[in-house]
Amino acid sequence: MNRSLLHLLCGMLTVITISSCSASENINTTTVKELDLNRFLGQWYEIARFDHTFERGMVGCTATYSLNADGTIKVVNAGYKNSLDGKFKETEGKARRPNDAEPGKLEVAFFWNFYADYYVLELADDYRYALIGSKKSKYLWILSRTPKMDETDLNYVLESAKTRGYDTEKLIWVEQKTE
């Protein structure tokens, strides 16, 4: 193959690769303008999420937030492996708000001080549901204060996620205990 053609092909491949990477990150990560951490505390049920290794196969998932003495937030993620009768697993971490001027942008750490983005993208006025993401399009969660979310609320959150550029077809619907 001649050198010019090879350079042209490599250049085209680079552009295609960069374009596809950019397109996958083309999401609106605007967070809520107000977030009262005291109202956000308590238990949330995971209604749906994107697949990722640290929750793969988990059902009955909850996230419980409480205030630590140092002002950070204790995060306890819990759930069952493979079925609601499966092995119970719990992971403890911490969250913080790095910048009070951006109240909806939190950070969470489950391993030492390695923090990841935790963006509150949507939040009901009465804190009954939340849409959580990050600056990357591969993370998305729908949370509710109840194990089953109201259909109107769910449709609103799904439409919001789609409008923001998330592929909601990738959501995994989390089985919850509905006692």
NUTI-647076 format. One record per residue (C-alpha): residue number from 1; residue in one letter; y, x, z. Coordinates in steps of 0.05 Angstrom, whole numbers, plus 5000, padded with zeros to 4 digits. Layout:
residues N
site num NUM; residu A; yy Y; xx X; zz Z;
...
//
This chain:
residues 179
site num 1; residu M; yy 5000; xx 5000; zz 5000;
site num 2; residu N; yy 5068; xx 5029; zz 4983;
site num 3; residu R; yy 5114; xx 5048; zz 5040;
site num 4; residu S; yy 5170; xx 5000; zz 5022;
site num 5; residu L; yy 5123; xx 4940; zz 5022;
site num 6; residu L; yy 5093; xx 4962; zz 5088;
site num 7; residu H; yy 5163; xx 4967; zz 5120;
site num 8; residu L; yy 5181; xx 4898; zz 5092;
site num 9; residu L; yy 5117; xx 4867; zz 5120;
site num 10; residu C; yy 5127; xx 4901; zz 5188;
site num 11; residu G; yy 5199; xx 4876; zz 5189;
site num 12; residu M; yy 5177; xx 4805; zz 5173;
site num 13; residu L; yy 5124; xx 4807; zz 5227;
site num 14; residu T; yy 5175; xx 4831; zz 5277;
site num 15; residu V; yy 5223; xx 4774; zz 5259;
site num 16; residu I; yy 5167; xx 4723; zz 5263;
site num 17; residu T; yy 5144; xx 4750; zz 5331;
site num 18; residu I; yy 5215; xx 4751; zz 5359;
site num 19; residu S; yy 5228; xx 4681; zz 5332;
site num 20; residu S; yy 5165; xx 4652; zz 5362;
site num 21; residu C; yy 5180; xx 4685; zz 5430;
site num 22; residu S; yy 5251; xx 4658; zz 5428;
site num 23; residu A; yy 5229; xx 4589; zz 5409;
site num 24; residu S; yy 5180; xx 4585; zz 5467;
site num 25; residu E; yy 5237; xx 4602; zz 5515;
site num 26; residu N; yy 5286; xx 4553; zz 5483;
site num 27; residu I; yy 5290; xx 4507; zz 5544;
site num 28; residu N; yy 5347; xx 4478; zz 5583;
site num 29; residu T; yy 5342; xx 4507; zz 5653;
site num 30; residu T; yy 5405; xx 4473; zz 5681;
site num 31; residu T; yy 5391; xx 4458; zz 5754;
site num 32; residu V; yy 5416; xx 4403; zz 5799;
site num 33; residu K; yy 5487; xx 4411; zz 5823;
site num 34; residu E; yy 5471; xx 4390; zz 5894;
site num 35; residu L; yy 5409; xx 4404; zz 5936;
site num 36; residu D; yy 5408; xx 4388; zz 6010;
site num 37; residu L; yy 5352; xx 4434; zz 6034;
site num 38; residu N; yy 5342; xx 4393; zz 6097;
site num 39; residu R; yy 5327; xx 4331; zz 6054;
site num 40; residu F; yy 5282; xx 4372; zz 6009;
site num 41; residu L; yy 5238; xx 4395; zz 6067;
site num 42; residu G; yy 5173; xx 4359; zz 6081;
site num 43; residu Q; yy 5112; xx 4344; zz 6039;
site num 44; residu W; yy 5110; xx 4336; zz 5964;
site num 45; residu Y; yy 5050; xx 4316; zz 5921;
site num 46; residu E; yy 5038; xx 4351; zz 5856;
site num 47; residu I; yy 5033; xx 4298; zz 5802;
site num 48; residu A; yy 5028; xx 4345; zz 5742;
site num 49; residu R; yy 5036; xx 4418; zz 5724;
site num 50; residu F; yy 5028; xx 4468; zz 5669;
site num 51; residu D; yy 4964; xx 4509; zz 5673;
site num 52; residu H; yy 4968; xx 4577; zz 5706;
site num 53; residu T; yy 4917; xx 4622; zz 5740;
site num 54; residu F; yy 4941; xx 4614; zz 5812;
site num 55; residu E; yy 4927; xx 4539; zz 5813;
site num 56; residu R; yy 4872; xx 4533; zz 5761;
site num 57; residu G; yy 4819; xx 4482; zz 5781;
site num 58; residu M; yy 4859; xx 4457; zz 5840;
site num 59; residu V; yy 4866; xx 4382; zz 5855;
site num 60; residu G; yy 4897; xx 4343; zz 5912;
site num 61; residu C; yy 4953; xx 4394; zz 5912;
site num 62; residu T; yy 5012; xx 4389; zz 5959;
site num 63; residu A; yy 5072; xx 4432; zz 5976;
site num 64; residu T; yy 5101; xx 4428; zz 6046;
site num 65; residu Y; yy 5168; xx 4459; zz 6062;
site num 66; residu S; yy 5196; xx 4473; zz 6131;
site num 67; residu L; yy 5253; xx 4514; zz 6158;
site num 68; residu N; yy 5240; xx 4584; zz 6186;
site num 69; residu A; yy 5281; xx 4611; zz 6244;
site num 70; residu D; yy 5314; xx 4662; zz 6197;
site num 71; residu G; yy 5340; xx 4607; zz 6150;
site num 72; residu T; yy 5287; xx 4617; zz 6096;
site num 73; residu I; yy 5239; xx 4562; zz 6079;
site num 74; residu K; yy 5165; xx 4564; zz 6096;
site num 75; residu V; yy 5124; xx 4541; zz 6037;
site num 76; residu V; yy 5052; xx 4518; zz 6046;
site num 77; residu N; yy 5015; xx 4501; zz 5982;
site num 78; residu A; yy 4948; xx 4467; zz 5993;
site num 79; residu G; yy 4894; xx 4434; zz 5952;
site num 80; residu Y; yy 4820; xx 4429; zz 5937;
site num 81; residu K; yy 4779; xx 4471; zz 5889;
site num 82; residu N; yy 4751; xx 4430; zz 5830;
site num 83; residu S; yy 4746; xx 4363; zz 5866;
site num 84; residu L; yy 4776; xx 4325; zz 5924;
site num 85; residu D; yy 4711; xx 4342; zz 5962;
site num 86; residu G; yy 4717; xx 4415; zz 5943;
site num 87; residu K; yy 4735; xx 4474; zz 5986;
site num 88; residu F; yy 4804; xx 4467; zz 6017;
site num 89; residu K; yy 4852; xx 4524; zz 6002;
site num 90; residu E; yy 4920; xx 4538; zz 6031;
site num 91; residu T; yy 4971; xx 4591; zz 6013;
site num 92; residu E; yy 5034; xx 4606; zz 6053;
site num 93; residu G; yy 5097; xx 4635; zz 6025;
site num 94; residu K; yy 5172; xx 4632; zz 6034;
site num 95; residu A; yy 5231; xx 4608; zz 5993;
site num 96; residu R; yy 5305; xx 4624; zz 5995;
site num 97; residu R; yy 5369; xx 4605; zz 5960;
site num 98; residu P; yy 5397; xx 4670; zz 5933;
site num 99; residu N; yy 5465; xx 4641; zz 5913;
site num 100; residu D; yy 5498; xx 4582; zz 5948;
site num 101; residu A; yy 5540; xx 4571; zz 5886;
site num 102; residu E; yy 5476; xx 4551; zz 5849;
site num 103; residu P; yy 5442; xx 4505; zz 5899;
site num 104; residu G; yy 5385; xx 4484; zz 5852;
site num 105; residu K; yy 5362; xx 4555; zz 5838;
site num 106; residu L; yy 5313; xx 4577; zz 5892;
site num 107; residu E; yy 5265; xx 4635; zz 5894;
site num 108; residu V; yy 5195; xx 4633; zz 5923;
site num 109; residu A; yy 5148; xx 4690; zz 5945;
site num 110; residu F; yy 5075; xx 4687; zz 5962;
site num 111; residu F; yy 5062; xx 4762; zz 5960;
site num 112; residu W; yy 5106; xx 4808; zz 6000;
site num 113; residu N; yy 5177; xx 4804; zz 5974;
site num 114; residu F; yy 5161; xx 4791; zz 5901;
site num 115; residu Y; yy 5203; xx 4729; zz 5887;
site num 116; residu A; yy 5196; xx 4682; zz 5828;
site num 117; residu D; yy 5244; xx 4630; zz 5802;
site num 118; residu Y; yy 5238; xx 4560; zz 5830;
site num 119; residu Y; yy 5289; xx 4516; zz 5793;
site num 120; residu V; yy 5301; xx 4444; zz 5815;
site num 121; residu L; yy 5315; xx 4414; zz 5747;
site num 122; residu E; yy 5315; xx 4340; zz 5766;
site num 123; residu L; yy 5317; xx 4307; zz 5834;
site num 124; residu A; yy 5321; xx 4233; zz 5852;
site num 125; residu D; yy 5382; xx 4213; zz 5893;
site num 126; residu D; yy 5335; xx 4195; zz 5950;
site num 127; residu Y; yy 5291; xx 4257; zz 5940;
site num 128; residu R; yy 5230; xx 4215; zz 5920;
site num 129; residu Y; yy 5213; xx 4259; zz 5859;
site num 130; residu A; yy 5231; xx 4327; zz 5831;
site num 131; residu L; yy 5221; xx 4365; zz 5766;
site num 132; residu I; yy 5212; xx 4440; zz 5780;
site num 133; residu G; yy 5214; xx 4496; zz 5729;
site num 134; residu S; yy 5237; xx 4568; zz 5722;
site num 135; residu K; yy 5275; xx 4608; zz 5671;
site num 136; residu K; yy 5210; xx 4613; zz 5630;
site num 137; residu S; yy 5180; xx 4554; zz 5593;
site num 138; residu K; yy 5110; xx 4568; zz 5619;
site num 139; residu Y; yy 5122; xx 4538; zz 5688;
site num 140; residu L; yy 5134; xx 4464; zz 5702;
site num 141; residu W; yy 5115; xx 4418; zz 5759;
site num 142; residu I; yy 5127; xx 4344; zz 5772;
site num 143; residu L; yy 5129; xx 4330; zz 5847;
site num 144; residu S; yy 5132; xx 4264; zz 5885;
site num 145; residu R; yy 5136; xx 4244; zz 5958;
site num 146; residu T; yy 5077; xx 4198; zz 5946;
site num 147; residu P; yy 5008; xx 4214; zz 5915;
site num 148; residu K; yy 5021; xx 4165; zz 5858;
site num 149; residu M; yy 5089; xx 4165; zz 5824;
site num 150; residu D; yy 5126; xx 4102; zz 5803;
site num 151; residu E; yy 5117; xx 4093; zz 5727;
site num 152; residu T; yy 5191; xx 4085; zz 5713;
site num 153; residu D; yy 5207; xx 4149; zz 5751;
site num 154; residu L; yy 5150; xx 4186; zz 5717;
site num 155; residu N; yy 5174; xx 4164; zz 5648;
site num 156; residu Y; yy 5244; xx 4187; zz 5665;
site num 157; residu V; yy 5220; xx 4255; zz 5688;
site num 158; residu L; yy 5175; xx 4264; zz 5627;
site num 159; residu E; yy 5232; xx 4246; zz 5580;
site num 160; residu S; yy 5278; xx 4295; zz 5617;
site num 161; residu A; yy 5227; xx 4350; zz 5610;
site num 162; residu K; yy 5218; xx 4336; zz 5535;
site num 163; residu T; yy 5294; xx 4334; zz 5525;
site num 164; residu R; yy 5299; xx 4402; zz 5560;
site num 165; residu G; yy 5249; xx 4431; zz 5510;
site num 166; residu Y; yy 5184; xx 4430; zz 5550;
site num 167; residu D; yy 5119; xx 4412; zz 5515;
site num 168; residu T; yy 5096; xx 4356; zz 5561;
site num 169; residu E; yy 5030; xx 4352; zz 5522;
site num 170; residu K; yy 5010; xx 4415; zz 5561;
site num 171; residu L; yy 5016; xx 4380; zz 5629;
site num 172; residu I; yy 4954; xx 4376; zz 5672;
site num 173; residu W; yy 4951; xx 4312; zz 5712;
site num 174; residu V; yy 4931; xx 4328; zz 5783;
site num 175; residu E; yy 4881; xx 4282; zz 5817;
site num 176; residu Q; yy 4907; xx 4260; zz 5886;
site num 177; residu K; yy 4876; xx 4225; zz 5945;
site num 178; residu T; yy 4906; xx 4155; zz 5948;
site num 179; residu E; yy 4879; xx 4132; zz 6015;
//
